[in-house]
Every structure is written in C-alpha cells, then in structure tokens.
Amino acid sequence: MKEYDNGENGCVKCGHTEAKTKEIATTGTGLSRYLDVQHNHFTVVYCTSCGYSELYNKSSSRGSNIIDLFFGG
C-alpha cells in the first residue's frame, strides 16, 4: 500500500487529505465466475479518515494520476 498526501484538495466526503491504495482482482461473469478466474484487476483508492473508496480499472490507470482523480485534481 502507498500513502499519499496531496496538500491541496481532500476527500469528497470528509475533506481529509490522505489516501492509500490497494490492488484487488475479481471474477467476471459467466463461466469465469464459476471457475473462479480473476481476470478483472482494479486499484482501490480510499480515504484514511472516513474510508470512502473509489475503484479504478488497473489496465487504464497509472500511479499517482489515480490519487489526483480521487482528490478531484
């Protein structure tokens, strides 16, 4: 997990300015769900104060840009 503090904008729910990220993988629909094939990968960005979270598709997002999106920057 990485911790970020952008110092400008804050969480859209509580205004806190620190966030962390986690990586998750999920199954899809149909046969992959029954075979437990986890081919959907996401980065979760969450506020360290209130826990508000947003999911970003890992294949289309990059590093600190995700934090900027989370804080609205």
Contact map, one row per residue, 1 for C-alpha under 8 A:
1110000000000000000111000000000000000000000000000000000000000000000000000
1111000000000000000111000000000000000000000000000000000000000000000000000
1111100000000000011110000000000000000000000000000000000000000000000000000
0111110000000000011100000000000000000000000000000000000000000000001000000
0011111000000000111000000000000000000000000000000000000000000000000000000
0001111110000000110000000000000000000000000000000000000000000000000000000
0000111111000000100000000000000000000000000000000000000000000000000000000
0000011111000000100000000000000000000000000000000000000000000000000000000
0000011111100010100000000000000000000000000000000000000000000000000000111
0000001111110111110000000000000000000000000000000000000000000000000000100
0000000011111111110000000000000000000000000000100001000000000000000001100
0000000001111110000000000000000000000000000000000000000000000000000000100
0000000000111110000000000000000000000000000000000101000000000000000000000
0000000001111111000000000000000000000000000000001100000000000000000000000
0000000011111111100000000000000000000000000000000000000000000000000000000
0000000001100111110000000000000000000000000000111000000000000000000000000
0000111111100011111000000000000000000000000000100000000000000000000000100
0011110001100001111100000000000000000000000000111000000000000000000000000
0011100000000000111110000000000000000000000011110000000000000000001000000
1111000000000000011111000000000000000000000011110000000000000000000000000
1110000000000000001111100000000000000000001111000000000000000000000000000
1100000000000000000111110000000000000000001110000000000000000000000000000
0000000000000000000011111000000000000000111100000000000000000000000000000
0000000000000000000001111100000000000000111100000000000000000000000000000
0000000000000000000000111110000000000111110000000000000000000000000000000
0000000000000000000000011111000000001111100000000000000000000000000000000
0000000000000000000000001111100110011111000000000000000000000000000000000
0000000000000000000000000111110110001111000000000000000000000000000000000
0000000000000000000000000011111110000000000000000000000000000000000000000
0000000000000000000000000001111111000000000000000000000000000000000000000
0000000000000000000000000000111111100000000000000000000000000000000000000
0000000000000000000000000011111111111100000000000000000000000000000000000
0000000000000000000000000011111111111000000000000000000000000000000000000
0000000000000000000000000000011111111000000000000000000000000000000000000
0000000000000000000000000000001111111000000000000000000000000000000000000
0000000000000000000000000010000111111100000000000000000000000000000000000
0000000000000000000000000111000111111110000000000000000000000000000000000
0000000000000000000000001111000100011111100000000000000000000000000000000
0000000000000000000000001111000000001111100000000000000000000000000000000
0000000000000000000000001111000000000111110000000000000000000000000000000
0000000000000000000000111100000000000111111000000000000011100000000000000
0000000000000000000000111000000000000001111100000000001111100000000000000
0000000000000000000011110000000000000000111110000000001111000000000000000
0000000000000000000011110000000000000000011111000000111100000000000000000
0000000000000000001111000000000000000000001111100000111100000000011001000
0000000000000000001110000000000000000000000111110011110000000000000000000
0000000000100001111100000000000000000000000011111111100000000000000000000
0000000000000001011100000000000000000000000001111110000000000000000000000
0000000000000101010000000000000000000000000000111110000000000000000000000
0000000000001100000000000000000000000000000000111111000000000000000000000
0000000000000000000000000000000000000000000001111111100000000000000000000
0000000000101000000000000000000000000000000001100111110000000000000000000
0000000000000000000000000000000000000000000111100011111000000000000000000
0000000000000000000000000000000000000000000111000001111100000000000001000
0000000000000000000000000000000000000000011110000000111110000000000000000
0000000000000000000000000000000000000000011110000000011111011000010000000
0000000000000000000000000000000000000000111000000000001111111000000000000
0000000000000000000000000000000000000000111000000000000111111100000000000
0000000000000000000000000000000000000000110000000000000011111000000000000
0000000000000000000000000000000000000000000000000000000111111100000000000
0000000000000000000000000000000000000000000000000000000111111110110000000
0000000000000000000000000000000000000000000000000000000001011111110000000
0000000000000000000000000000000000000000000000000000000000001111111000000
0000000000000000000000000000000000000000000000000000000000000111111100000
0000000000000000000000000000000000000000000000000000000000001111111110000
0000000000000000000000000000000000000000000010000000000100001111111111000
0001000000000000001000000000000000000000000010000000000000000011111111100
0000000000000000000000000000000000000000000000000000000000000001111111111
0000000000000000000000000000000000000000000000000000000000000000111111111
0000000000100000000000000000000000000000000010000000010000000000011111111
0000000011110000100000000000000000000000000000000000000000000000001111111
0000000010000000000000000000000000000000000000000000000000000000000111111
0000000010000000000000000000000000000000000000000000000000000000000111111
